[in-house]
Amino acid sequence: MAKKLSNHAPRHRALTLLVALAAMGWHTVPLAQTARPAPQTATASAAKPALPEALDVGGRLQLDHGRFGGVTTRDGSTASATYVRRAELSVGWRLSREWQLSGTVGYEDDGWLIDSAAVRWRWRDNLSLRAGRIDPDVGLDNANSSSWTAAIERSALFDLAPGVADAEEGYGLRADAHGTGWHASAGVYDKRSRQALVGRAVWMHTWAGGGVLQLGGSAALASGDTDTGRVRTRLGVRGVTEEPIGRRSDLAPAVALPLGYDGDTVTALEMAVQQGPWLLQAEWLGRKLDPVAGAPSRRVSGHSLQLAWSPDGQARRHDERAARFGRPEGDDRRQGRWELFVRLDTLKGVDGLDAQVQTFGASWFLDRHWRVSANVVSNRSSDPNAVGERKGNGFVLRGQAVF
């Protein structure tokens, strides 16, 4: 989700959203602390009304500014874009130990829309069932929260199968299970114009000193309305879809109707190794489209390799229940902590079309609420722009607040 800011209102709108999130965080932080009796004074009661212990309120704001050029613009010129990448308010209500309600609204197109809404039933401590507007579980980079991925944007690998890990304003039923050294999930989803069956399974091994080895795979089967089978990539630069001059590169051109594709199969493999402040992450994804009316068979694939390092010696948090990584440890460091990373994405399309994206970046985490990131992107595509350019570059800066 991303909302482009107008030339006259970005600062005022961003400031309004940031103040709203900060106010929320002021009310939210005490909910995470252990409950203890508070002095019954009129002053304390009036200063800050207490929220119910079973109610969690949170939010996040991500403000981005990017510059890009070369193959990522129609005429090869340099363009810039400033936009709200994500602005969300979330609420969770624990009805009991077994039942929980949750919902998230996101700011988009000058209004607030329901991004997720679900009821969760914990049948057992290691098994839960969710129903509602929920995202499928596909791949490691998608499993990681977009607030804490090493890069500002997830791997361009997932441009090959857009929406595979998104609810797309539909609804689903998803089961999650975990045990010592493993995680598994499976779900069925109605994405309005398409129905999908999605599953993920991960094996994990941990050892002293923050060591983690994680191996897994995902599969997604989808069918529904016939489309043109077009596959495009932003080449690692979100801003290309925030400015009219920006362009995405084709990896599979659209076919002319009545030819088309009415379903697809996505398979993905993942691997991660963490030792202390080092985290190596690799993923592969393949997609096969189902042709109709004589359309040509179509397969696209790609792989991604990423290495992240914390100069402060902090390992990333690892969540065994969901088989994913969180932010680096060390929230209590007065000067915050740093993380550096490098990533290489390689994409292969049809008829010789391919692309490659190299991303370098750094992030500074003040604590669990505030983060600043900068990424430099170098990209190449065999699909040239209108002036024949096949190479490009970009720079993205992000400020983030999470409460």
QUIJORA-V140979 format. One record per residue. N is the residue number from 1. PSI is psi in radians with two decimals (* if undefined). BURIAL is I if it has 24 or more other ideal C-beta (glycine too) atoms within 12 Angstrom, else O. D_LAST is the distance of its C-alpha to the last C-alpha in Angstrom with 2 decimals. Layout:
n = {N;N}
psi = {PSI;PSI}
burial = {BURIAL;BURIAL}
d_last = {D_LAST;D_LAST}
This chain:
n = {1;2;3;4;5;6;7;8;9;10;11;12;13;14;15;16;17;18;19;20;21;22;23;24;25;26;27;28;29;30;31;32;33;34;35;36;37;38;39;40;41;42;43;44;45;46;47;48;49;50;51;52;53;54;55;56;57;58;59;60;61;62;63;64;65;66;67;68;69;70;71;72;73;74;75;76;77;78;79;80;81;82;83;84;85;86;87;88;89;90;91;92;93;94;95;96;97;98;99;100;101;102;103;104;105;106;107;108;109;110;111;112;113;114;115;116;117;118;119;120;121;122;123;124;125;126;127;128;129;130;131;132;133;134;135;136;137;138;139;140;141;142;143;144;145;146;147;148;149;150;151;152;153;154;155;156;157;158;159;160;161;162;163;164;165;166;167;168;169;170;171;172;173;174;175;176;177;178;179;180;181;182;183;184;185;186;187;188;189;190;191;192;193;194;195;196;197;198;199;200;201;202;203;204;205;206;207;208;209;210;211;212;213;214;215;216;217;218;219;220;221;222;223;224;225;226;227;228;229;230;231;232;233;234;235;236;237;238;239;240;241;242;243;244;245;246;247;248;249;250;251;252;253;254;255;256;257;258;259;260;261;262;263;264;265;266;267;268;269;270;271;272;273;274;275;276;277;278;279;280;281;282;283;284;285;286;287;288;289;290;291;292;293;294;295;296;297;298;299;300;301;302;303;304;305;306;307;308;309;310;311;312;313;314;315;316;317;318;319;320;321;322;323;324;325;326;327;328;329;330;331;332;333;334;335;336;337;338;339;340;341;342;343;344;345;346;347;348;349;350;351;352;353;354;355;356;357;358;359;360;361;362;363;364;365;366;367;368;369;370;371;372;373;374;375;376;377;378;379;380;381;382;383;384;385;386;387;388;389;390;391;392;393;394;395;396;397;398;399;400;401;402;403}
psi = {2.34;2.40;2.07;2.43;2.50;2.90;-0.39;-0.36;0.06;-0.77;-0.74;-0.75;-0.74;-0.73;-0.71;-0.80;-0.72;-0.74;-0.70;-0.75;-0.70;-0.70;-0.70;-0.78;-0.59;-0.62;-0.43;-0.67;-0.79;-0.41;-0.45;-0.17;2.78;2.32;2.36;2.69;2.43;2.55;2.29;1.30;2.59;-0.63;-0.83;-0.70;-0.67;-0.51;-0.65;1.74;2.41;2.47;2.70;2.52;-0.53;0.01;2.19;2.25;2.33;-3.12;2.95;2.70;2.27;2.04;2.18;2.57;2.26;2.63;2.46;2.76;-3.01;-2.31;-0.29;0.00;2.72;-0.64;0.16;-0.02;3.04;2.28;2.85;2.72;2.40;2.22;2.75;1.93;-0.81;2.42;1.98;2.57;2.31;2.60;2.33;2.39;1.99;1.77;-0.62;-3.06;-0.54;-0.47;2.41;2.44;2.50;2.67;2.63;2.33;2.44;2.62;2.07;2.40;0.84;0.49;2.95;2.20;2.67;2.01;-0.65;2.62;2.12;2.74;2.34;2.35;2.06;1.69;-0.76;3.01;-0.53;0.26;2.23;2.75;2.28;2.53;2.43;-2.67;1.69;2.67;2.50;2.83;1.75;2.01;2.78;-0.81;-0.59;-0.57;-0.62;2.45;2.43;-0.22;-0.43;0.13;2.62;-0.75;2.81;-0.78;2.63;2.95;2.49;-0.20;-0.64;-0.03;-0.36;-0.47;1.18;2.37;-0.07;-0.50;0.50;2.51;-0.46;0.78;0.42;-2.79;2.74;3.04;2.13;2.36;2.37;2.36;2.64;2.77;-2.98;1.91;0.25;2.74;2.50;2.57;2.68;2.51;2.77;2.46;2.45;1.80;0.71;-1.17;0.01;2.49;2.53;2.61;2.14;2.42;2.68;2.43;2.36;2.38;2.43;2.60;2.29;2.71;3.01;2.68;0.35;0.36;2.33;2.33;2.24;2.21;2.35;3.07;2.73;2.70;2.48;2.18;2.23;2.59;2.74;-2.47;2.55;2.32;-3.10;-0.11;0.32;2.38;2.16;2.84;2.53;-0.06;0.65;0.11;1.84;-0.56;-0.32;-0.38;0.16;-0.24;2.38;-0.50;-0.28;2.73;2.61;2.59;2.40;2.40;-0.32;1.85;2.73;2.52;2.77;2.27;2.54;0.01;2.65;-2.93;2.27;0.23;2.98;2.86;2.18;2.27;2.53;2.52;2.58;2.62;2.43;2.44;2.18;2.31;1.88;-2.24;0.00;2.37;2.06;2.26;2.30;2.47;2.63;2.49;2.38;2.54;2.25;2.16;2.48;1.96;2.66;2.78;0.56;0.24;2.61;2.60;2.63;2.18;2.41;2.70;2.97;2.95;2.78;2.43;2.23;2.40;2.19;2.57;2.39;1.96;-0.39;-0.06;0.26;2.30;2.73;2.55;2.48;2.22;1.79;-0.54;-0.66;0.01;1.05;2.95;2.53;-2.76;2.81;2.60;2.98;0.62;-0.40;0.05;2.19;-0.58;0.20;-2.87;2.74;2.73;2.37;2.60;2.81;2.48;2.47;2.13;2.28;2.19;2.42;2.18;-2.57;2.81;0.66;0.01;2.38;3.00;2.74;2.44;2.23;2.25;2.27;2.51;2.95;2.57;2.54;2.11;1.95;-0.84;-2.70;-0.02;-0.65;2.40;2.46;2.31;2.62;2.29;2.46;2.28;2.31;2.23;2.82;2.48;2.49;-0.05;1.76;2.81;-2.99;-0.38;0.23;0.12;2.44;-0.11;2.68;-3.13;2.91;2.86;2.35;2.36;2.34;2.42;2.34;2.42;2.26;2.26;*}
burial = {I;I;I;I;I;O;O;O;O;I;O;O;I;I;O;O;I;I;O;I;I;O;O;I;I;O;I;I;O;O;I;O;O;O;O;O;O;O;O;O;O;O;O;O;O;O;O;O;O;O;O;O;O;O;O;I;I;I;I;I;I;I;I;I;I;I;I;I;I;I;I;I;I;I;O;I;O;O;I;I;I;I;I;I;I;I;I;I;I;I;I;I;O;O;O;O;O;O;O;I;I;I;I;I;I;I;I;O;O;O;O;O;O;I;I;I;I;I;I;I;O;O;O;O;O;O;O;I;I;I;I;I;I;I;I;I;I;I;I;I;I;I;I;I;I;I;I;I;I;I;I;I;I;I;I;I;I;I;I;I;I;I;I;I;I;I;I;I;I;I;I;I;I;I;I;I;I;I;O;O;O;I;I;I;I;I;I;I;I;I;I;O;O;I;I;I;I;I;I;I;I;I;I;I;O;O;O;O;O;I;O;I;I;I;I;I;I;I;I;I;I;I;O;I;O;O;I;I;I;I;I;I;I;I;I;I;I;I;I;I;I;I;I;O;O;I;I;I;I;I;I;I;I;O;I;O;O;O;O;I;I;I;I;I;I;I;I;I;I;I;I;I;I;I;I;I;I;I;I;I;I;I;I;I;I;I;I;I;I;I;I;I;O;O;I;O;O;I;I;I;I;I;I;I;I;I;I;I;I;I;O;O;O;I;I;I;I;I;I;O;I;I;I;I;I;I;I;I;I;I;O;O;O;O;O;I;I;I;I;I;I;I;I;I;I;I;I;I;I;I;O;O;I;I;I;I;I;I;I;I;I;I;I;I;I;I;I;I;I;I;I;I;I;I;I;I;I;I;I;I;I;I;I;I;I;O;O;O;I;O;I;I;I;I;I;I;I;I;I;I;I;I;I}
d_last = {18.78;19.32;20.34;22.76;22.73;26.07;27.87;27.61;24.16;21.55;20.52;20.40;18.51;15.89;15.58;15.31;12.43;10.56;11.52;10.47;6.79;7.23;9.22;7.03;4.69;8.36;9.47;7.17;7.70;11.42;11.46;11.14;14.05;17.62;18.99;21.73;23.90;22.91;25.71;26.95;27.29;27.28;25.34;22.35;22.38;22.58;19.91;17.02;17.81;16.82;15.29;17.24;16.64;16.82;14.05;10.45;8.26;5.10;5.25;6.14;9.13;11.99;15.04;18.23;21.70;24.58;28.34;30.72;34.43;37.47;37.51;34.09;35.65;38.65;40.91;39.62;38.30;35.01;32.24;28.75;25.78;22.57;20.17;16.73;16.37;13.44;11.59;10.26;9.36;9.70;11.50;13.23;16.29;18.37;21.86;23.48;23.46;24.86;23.23;19.73;18.67;15.68;15.13;13.27;14.50;14.62;16.08;19.50;22.91;21.98;20.69;18.13;19.33;18.68;17.36;17.49;18.82;20.31;21.87;22.01;24.98;25.17;28.92;28.90;26.48;26.95;27.42;25.30;25.97;23.72;25.05;23.76;22.04;20.90;21.17;24.07;23.82;25.73;25.72;23.59;21.80;20.78;19.72;17.28;13.86;14.22;11.12;13.31;16.87;19.08;20.16;18.42;20.22;21.46;25.17;27.76;29.34;27.47;29.09;32.12;30.67;28.14;26.40;27.50;23.96;22.73;23.35;24.78;24.34;26.50;26.34;26.99;27.69;26.32;27.21;25.53;27.41;27.18;29.35;30.21;30.09;29.48;27.20;28.48;27.37;29.46;29.00;30.86;29.40;30.80;29.43;31.63;34.18;33.96;33.82;32.55;32.85;30.40;30.31;28.93;30.26;29.28;31.09;29.49;31.00;29.33;31.01;30.53;28.79;25.90;28.41;27.60;29.89;28.74;31.15;30.69;31.68;30.69;32.90;32.49;35.42;35.18;37.79;38.11;39.15;41.22;39.71;41.13;39.57;38.21;35.78;34.16;31.71;29.56;30.60;27.08;26.45;24.19;25.59;28.97;27.87;26.28;29.63;33.02;34.77;32.66;34.17;33.51;36.20;38.15;38.51;40.38;41.89;42.04;45.25;47.22;47.22;48.86;48.00;44.48;42.19;41.08;38.98;37.71;37.03;34.20;34.35;32.00;32.25;29.67;30.01;27.81;28.93;26.86;28.61;26.78;25.06;26.80;25.64;28.13;27.24;29.84;30.02;32.86;32.91;35.95;36.46;39.75;40.33;42.88;45.55;47.52;50.66;51.74;48.65;48.64;46.71;43.43;41.33;38.55;36.83;34.88;33.33;30.54;30.50;27.64;27.63;24.68;25.15;23.21;25.56;23.85;25.01;21.71;21.78;19.07;17.78;19.91;19.27;22.83;22.04;20.84;22.76;20.04;18.44;14.92;13.85;16.53;16.89;17.09;13.71;16.06;18.14;18.50;19.36;16.74;18.38;19.97;20.81;23.73;24.88;27.74;28.22;31.32;31.43;34.90;35.63;39.01;40.09;43.49;46.74;45.81;42.52;39.89;37.02;35.29;32.00;31.24;27.79;27.10;23.86;21.81;18.16;16.86;13.76;13.19;10.90;8.16;5.84;8.91;11.75;15.07;17.63;21.25;23.53;27.30;28.95;32.67;34.01;37.35;38.64;42.16;41.52;42.33;41.31;43.96;45.33;45.53;42.66;41.21;38.90;35.78;32.84;29.45;26.69;22.98;20.36;16.59;13.77;10.21;6.76;3.81;0.00}
